[in-house]
Each structure stands twice: as structure tokens, then as C-alpha cells.
Amino acid sequence: MKKFFTLMLMALAVNASAQKYIRIWQGGESLRIPAQDIVYENGGTDITVAGTTYATSEVDSITVVKTVTIAYNGATATVEKGFATELEVTIDGAHVTINNPNISEEIEFELSGNSTNGSLAYFGDYKCKFHLNGLALTSAVGSPFNIQCGKRIDVILTDGTDNLFADAADGTHKAVLIFKGHPEFEGAGNLTITGNTRHGIDSNEYMHFKEGLGKVTVNKALGDGIHTEQYFMMEGGTLDISGTEGDGLQAEVSGDSTEIH
């Protein structure tokens, strides 16, 4: 562990401009922590990270998180790839397209800022995480948030933040938030969606609202508020759907009907 921890510190020093995070792994679960104020102490028996002390004997591993920062500012957007140098990024005004060829490492994206004509389109074949840190995004041409990966997609509403999405009217896109894969929503922040073409949120697989989730509001949709091709599972959070011309929640069943939760 000591050798690994030393190598991790060297890696964190490579890119001083990007926000750096680590994950502390214990028993198959991990906690994401900003990589700051790290102290290796007591002769190597403990480490203290961001004020929390861990016994090294109880830590399975410590990994450096590949974090990409996307900041929207009106008609422009900036992307800092950090350690994720393999990403192919295209920016057109405030419209960001990311192609991820990585099929072995999970990348986490930090999104913030606002734009009345911006979007994120993501394409990849490996699970990924999106942290929404007070993001207000409206697209004038289609969906403002289109995530195509076919795997688990974590959408984390950062505690204490309000995140707002609206799509363009009269488009051909499926929804405001489009997912190819299975999105899992978590975090104690809030999410508000205004749908001007079809559904509010659409997933071609299942959708999961986890324990501790904040409030998700769909205040308008010309189709369904939430549409999922498999099942919808809600273990936490508050869901408020209104102003729809279709169903509030439409879950298509694949296989055994007991999959509906």
C-alpha cells in the first residue's frame, strides 16, 4: 500500500491545473474524495484524506479518478481533459461532443455553468459518471444532454445544487435527457426538466433513482415525463411530473413483468 500510495501522489502532481480526485476502496465500495491534504502517518498504518483517517489495513486500494471538467458560459464552453487525454473532444460554440475510445477505465465528468444554446453529446462503450454541479443548459437545436454508451450511466446531482435542462421545440430527438444505457440517478441536488419536443427523460434500458436522491421535476413534456424501455426503480428522492401530453411515467416491460418496481 505504501508503494502504491507514493506512486499515486506522483501521478496527482502531473496536471496541476485540473481538479483531482481519488477513490478509497473498501469491501467493493468506493468513496470519491478531493485529493488534497493527504497525510500518510503513524509509520504507515494510517492515511488521512480531506480530514478522514483510514487504516491502511482496511483499505483495498486507492485509485486516481480520471476527471474531465466541462464549463458552460453563455455562447461558449471549455473542456479540461485532465488525465483523460484519450478523449476526442469537439466544441462548436457551447455544443460539446465527446468520443471516448476507452473501454477499460471509468471517466467522471464535472459539468457546471449555463448556456441558452448549448449541449453535451457523449459516445463511448464503457460505464461513466456525470456530476451535475449547478448546470443550466438549453439547446436551441435538439437535446441538451445525449449520453450514448449502452452501459451504466451515473448521474450525480451534487448536494445543494439546482440543475435545469430544456430542449429545442419541434425537433426529431426523443427527449430532453437521452440515455443509451441504464442511467442511475443519485445525489441530494435537484433536477428540473422542460420538454418542448417529446419526452422529458428517455432511456433505452432501465432507470434507477437511488436512495438519498434529491428532487426531480418534469414541468413539461409533449410526450411522457419519463419513458424507459425496460423498468423504472425508485428507492429514494422526490419525483414531480406535470404538464405532460403523454404519460407521467411509461415503463416498457422486457421479460418478466415482476421487473417493474
QUIDAVEN-V762785 format. One record per backbone hydrogen bond with DSSP energy under -1.0 kcal/mol. CO is the residue of the C=O (numbers start at 1). NH is the residue of the N-H. Records with the same first field share a line. If there is no record, write none. Layout:
BEGIN
CO->NH / NH
END
This chain:
BEGIN
1->5
2->6
3->7
4->8
5->9
6->10
7->11
8->12
11->14
20->35
21->65
22->33
23->63
24->31
25->60 / 61
26->29
29->26
31->24
33->22
34->36
36->50
39->48
41->44 / 46
42->45
45->56
46->41
47->54
48->39
49->52
52->49
54->47
55->58
56->59
61->25
63->23
66->108
68->110
69->80
70->112
71->78
72->114
73->76
76->73
78->71
80->69
81->84
83->85
84->87
88->99
90->97
92->95
94->119
95->92
96->121
97->90
98->123
99->88
107->129
108->68
109->131
110->70
111->133
112->72
113->136
114->74
115->138
119->96
120->146
121->98
122->148
123->100
128->154
129->109
130->156
131->111
132->158
134->113
135->164
136->115
137->166
138->118
142->168
144->120
145->178
146->122
147->180
148->124
151->182
152->128
153->184
154->130
155->186
156->132 / 158
157->189
158->161
161->190
163->192
164->137
165->194
166->139
174->199
176->145
177->202
178->147
179->204
180->149 / 150
182->153
183->208
184->155
185->210
186->157
187->214
190->163
191->217
192->165
193->219
194->167
198->223
199->176
200->177
201->227
202->179
203->229
205->230
207->233
208->185
209->235
210->213
214->238
215->191
216->240
217->193
218->242
220->195
221->245
223->246
224->200
225->201
226->250
227->203
228->252
231->207
233->209
238->216
240->218
243->221
247->225
248->226
250->228
256->259
257->260
END
